């Protein structure tokens, strides 16, 4: 039986997979003919050098990149009230290392020995993203930076909060939940994930069999509706390597986000906001986002920038956020050009902490 945390985490994973469809990522829904994947008892498994690993949320980047194997994103979500600790990141690092080494070059030919045939499986450039309803501990952030595991918190993403609230509400209120044992259902979590994914993609009702099925079905329908109302999210990059998931304001159409956008970034005690600045100086909220601040500070250090110099930069790496959007089969680069307001506010927050 899936636990409440497992259902919540699955919904957060599926929400991100659905919302990032305009960022060039396509969910991997079955193993198909891919020999690096297999169907396990609880969902998709990715083959590693030493073991196979259950990874239910997988997405392939659909835009080929020169000098890079096809990019495959592995996603894991933790839905909890406390900060995610280093032990979760350690597990991600181990999985990432193992699956990245599932490729053995053929042995060279030797005296009296023919060269071994190479394995006939594709080779991927794996990336690992940890999502969290809360933040991450400082040591988890430092460890993630060192091992190229990407951390995406949603705790302070303002326009994403209706989705978070709807996911939290996906718990039957009629006694069908034992938090130690899980939610009583006649379907496995992997089957529930399939139903959620199909409902997000095509609409329609979602029904769950088992104890408390009516209450859970209604709660899941509410969560799916909340995700669909957000419509999309934008995966952007700050500092050339810090990923940000930008959740749009309710009335911001993706077709209105194009080219070079002059923006300011503000913190309002609950979330970071990206605001467009018009020629007349008027501002409108475009997106909200969250960012692990300890992680961001470490990236600044890796750029060999002193805090003072880093926050004074106007024309260098910190001066813009970039995003790649794919719409109607066409990819385009969007540049959010900053005016430095975010850097000053972040400087003040880091100084207080």
N, C-alpha and C positions, 0 to 999 in steps of 0.2 A: 504493500500500500504506500503510495507517495505521501510524504509529509507535507505540511503546510508550506514549509520553506522551499521544498522542491517544486511545488506548484507555482509559488511566487517567482522563484528563479527562472523557471521555464517560461513564464509569461513575460518576464523582463527580457529574456533572450529573444523570444519571438517578436516582441515589440521592436527591438532594435533591428533585427533582420528585415522586418517588414518596412520600417521607416527609412532604412538606408538603401532602398532599391534605386533611388536616383543618384546615389554616390558611386555607382559602378559595381556594387556587390550583388551577386546572385546566390540565394540560398541553395545549398546542396541538400536535397531531400531524400536521396537514396544512393546506394553504393553503385548501382548501374554496372558498367563494365570497368570501373576504376579498381584496380587491384590493391590500391593503398587503403581502401575502405572495405568494411564488411558489416553486415547486419548482425548485431549482437542481440542478446536476450532483452536488453533494456534500451536499445536504440543503436544508432550508428556508432561504429568503432573505427578509429584511425590506426593503421598499422605502424608500429614503431620498431626500432632495431631490437629491443629487448622484450617488448610486450605490446599488446593492442590496448587502446585507450578509448573509453566511451566519451565521445564528444558529440552531443546532440545538435549543437548550434554551429554550423559550418557554412562559410560563404566564400565563393571564389570571386576574385577581382577580374572583371571581364575585359579589361583593357590591357593588351600585351605591353610589356615594358622591355626595352632593349637591355641586354646583358643581365636579365633577371629571370629566373624560372617563374612559371605561373604562380601568382600569389594566392595563398589559401589562408583565410582567417578562421581561427578557432576561438569560439566565444564561450565564456562561462560567466554566469551571473550569481551573485550572492545577495539575497534579500534578507537583511537583518537590521536591527536597530543600532548595534554597536559597530565600530570601525572594523573593517576586514584586516586581519593580521598577516604577519609575514609567512605563516605556515601555508596559507592558501597560495601565496605567490611562489613559495618553494615548490609546491606541487606543480604549478603551471610551468615553472622553469624545467622541472624534470620531464614533464610531458613534451614540452617544446623541443628539448634536446633529443629525446628518444625518437620522435616522429621525424625530426629533421635528418636523422642518421639512418633512416630506413632507405638506404640506397647503398648498394655495394658494387664498386667498380669491378670489372672482370679481372681475374688474375692474369698476369702477363704470360705469354707462351714461354716455355722453358725447354731445356734439352729433353727430348722425348715426350714433351707434354704440350698439347694444343691449348691455345688460350681459351679460358672459360667464356661461355656466352653471357652477355650482360643480362640482368634481370629486365623483363619487359614491362616495367611499370613507369608511369610518369613521375617526374621529380618536381616537387613543389617548394616554393619559398614560403615556409609557414610563419604566420604571425599569431600572437596570442593576446586576446583582449579580455581583461577581467572587468565586468560590470558590477557596480555595487549600489544598492539603495542608500547606503550610508557612505562615509568616507573610508580612507585607508590609513592605517597607522603610519607613523613616520618611518619606522624601520621597514615596513612593507614597501613604501614608496622608494626608499633608497635601494632596496634589493631589486625592485622592478626596473629601475633605471639601469642598474649594472647588468641586467640580463635581458634587456629588450622585451620586457612584458609590459603591455600598455594598460593603464588603469583609467577607467571611465566611471567617475562617480555621478550619480543623479540626485544626490541629496539636496543640492542647491541649484537645480535647474528649474526656474520658475514655471515656464510654460509646459513642463513635463509633469508637474505635480498632479494634475487630474488623472493621469495614467497611473502614477504611483498610488494614489488613493484608491483607485478602482482595483488595482492588483491586491492591495492590502485587504480589501473587502471580500476577496474570493475565499471566504471561509464559511461553511454552512453554520447556521446559528441554531440548529435543532438537535445538537448533541451527537452528530455523526463524526465529530473530530476528537480524536485522542492524540494530543500533541506528541506523545511518546511513540505511538504506533502509526499514526498517519490518518489520512482521509480514506474512509471506506468507499471503494469504488470497484466496479466489476471490470474496469478497463485499466491497462497499465499506463504509466506516465507517458511512454512513447506514443501510445495510441491517442491519448489526450492531446499531446503535442501536435499530432497529425491533424486532429479535428480543429484545433485552434488555428493552425497554419492555413488550412483550407478555408476556414471562416474569414480570416483576415484577407485572403487573396480573392475570394469569390463572394463573400457575404453569406447570408443564410443563418439558420439557427444552429446552435451547438447544444447537444444533449449529452448528459453524463448518466450512466447507469450505476445503480448501487444505492447504498444508504445516503440520504441527504441529497439525492440526485437533483431534485427540483431546485433546491436552494443554491447548490453549486452551479448548476446550469445557468441560472439567472445571474449569479455573480460573474461567471465567466463571460456571459453575453454583455454585461455592463463594461467589463474590462476591455473586451474586443471593440466595443463601440467607442470607448475613450481613446484607444490606440488609433482607430480609423479616423477619428475627428482631428487628430494631430496631422494626419495625412503623410508627412514626410519629415525627415531630419537630414541635416547636412553634416557630413564628416569633413572637418576642416583641420588644418595644420598650423600651429603657431611655432615660432622659433625654428621652422623648417623640420620639426620632428615631434612636437607635442600634439597629440590628437585631441580634438575637441568635438563633441557632438552638439551641434547647434539645433535647438528645438524652436520652430518658428512661432511667432505671435499668431493668434487665431486668424487674422485676415491677410497674412502674407502669402501670396501665391508664389510658387516656385518659379513661374515664368517671369516674375518681377525681379528676380535676383540674377543679375547678369553683369559681365564685364568688370569694371572697377567701381567699387562702392565705397564712398567715403563714410567712415563710421567713427563713433565714439563708444567706449565701453564703460559701463557703470556698475557699481555694486550698491545694492539697496538693503543690505543686512540679511537678505534671503537668497539672492541669486546674482549672477553676473548677467548683464544685458548688453547686447550689441544693438546700437541705435544708428539709424541712417541720418545723415545730416544733409538737408537740402540746400540748394543754392541760396535760398532766402534765410538759412540758418535754422529753419524748423527741423525738429527731430521726431522720429517715429521708431518705436521698438520693432526690430526685425527678429531677433533670436534671443534666447536665454541659454546659458550653459554653466557648467561647473568645471573646476580644474583642481587637481591636487596641488596645493601651493608649495609643499616641501619638494615635490617632484619638479615643479616648474623652477624653483630656485636652484635645484641641482643641474637642470639643463642650462640655466644661465651660467653657472660655474663652469660647465663643460665647454661652453663657448668662450671661455677664458675672458669673461667680462666681469669686472668688479661691479658690485651692486650699484655704485654711484654712476659709473659709466653706462651700465646696462639701461638704467631708467632714464638716462638723458638722450638715448639714441632716438633719432627721428627718421633717419633715412636708411637704416641698416636692417638686419634680420628681424628685429622686434617691431618694425614699423608696419607690418601687415600680417593678416591671416589669409591663407589660401585654401580654396576648396575646389574640388573637381566635381562637376555635376554632369550627369548623363541623362539626356532627355530626348525622346524620339530617335534613339540610336546614335545621337551626336554628343560628343564629350566637349565640354568647354571649361576653361579655368575662370574662376571668380576670385577676385582679389578684394579683400576688405582692408582698405588702407586706414590705419589708425592715426589718431591725432595725439597720442601720448597720454590721454586721460587715464586709461586703464593702468598704464605703467606707474603713474603717480599713486593711484589708489592701492595698487598691489604693493608698492614700496611701503606705504603707510601700514598696511595690514601685516606684512612680514616684520616690520619694525616693532609692532605691538606684540607679535607672537614671540 
